[in-house]
């Protein structure tokens, strides 16, 4: 169950940078802040649950890796962030590191 909680925590980790991005627009400032705070709390709670059965270093690396890769993809798909082969390669390396940690567990 710990890995399920960790995956959920990582996916929720994507929500708070998106909320902060929303907060940069005056019309959605308070909604964005609310979204960011809500996702921070939920993500942290599921990370807490995951760490009951997964080593802290592994859990943290996987959590941030999922969040970083997911936020990168959201930025490219919805916010016009730059995309290049090297940026995608960087995300692939993050995912490969996360997979290695999972396999080494």
N, C-alpha and C positions, 0 to 999 in steps of 0.2 A: 504494500500500500504506500510505502514511503516514496517509491519512484513515481507513482501516480500523483501524489501530493507535490512532488518536486516539479513534475511537468506542468501541473496546473499553476504552481507558483511562478514558474518561468514565463508561461503565457500571460499571466496577470501582470508580470513585470513590464510587459510591453505597454500596458495601459497608462502608466503614470507619465512617461515622456510624451505620449500623445496628448494627455491632459495638459501638460505644460505648454505644448505647442498650441493647443486650442486657447490657452490663456493669453497668448501673445496678441490675439485679436480682441479688440475692446468689446465687441458684441458677445463674445463667448468667454470673457475673462473669468468670471466667477464659476461658470459651469466647468470650465477647464480646470480650475484649481480644485473644485470639488471632485472631478473625475480623477485627477492626479492623487489626491489624498486617499480617496476610496481604494484605488488600485494599489497604492503603496501599502495600505493596511491589509488588504486581502492577500497580496503577494507575500508580505512578511509573515502573515499567519500560516499560510500553507508551507512556507519555508520552515517555520518553527515545527510544524507537524512532520515534515520530511526529515528533519535533523534528528528525530527520535531514533531512526533506524539507518540513516546514511551519515557517513563521516562528514564533519563540518566543512572541511576543505573541498571535498568532492561536491557536496550540496551547493556550496557557494559558487564554485566554478561553473557548475551546470546551470544554476539559476541565472547567473549573470550572462552566461553564453547564450542561453535561450532568449533572454531579454535583449541582448545586444544584436543578435542576428535577426530576431523578429522586428525590432525597432528599425533596423536598417531597411528591411523589406517594406515595412509600412511607409517609411520615409520616401523610398524610391517610388512606390506604387501610388501614394496619395498626396505627397507633399512636394514632388518634383525634385527630390534630392538627387545629386549627381550619381550616376551609375557608370562604372567602367569595369573592365575585366579584372583589374587589380583590386578594386573594391569588392567585387564578388569573390575573388580568390581569398581575400581576407576573411570573409564570412565563411567560406568553405573550411578554412583553417580553424576558425573558432568551432564550427560544428564537428570537425574531425577531432579536435581536442576534447570536446564534450563526450563524443562517442568513445574515445579512448579511456576517459575516466570511468565511464559506465562499464566498459568491457573489463577494465582492470579491477573493478569492485569485486 
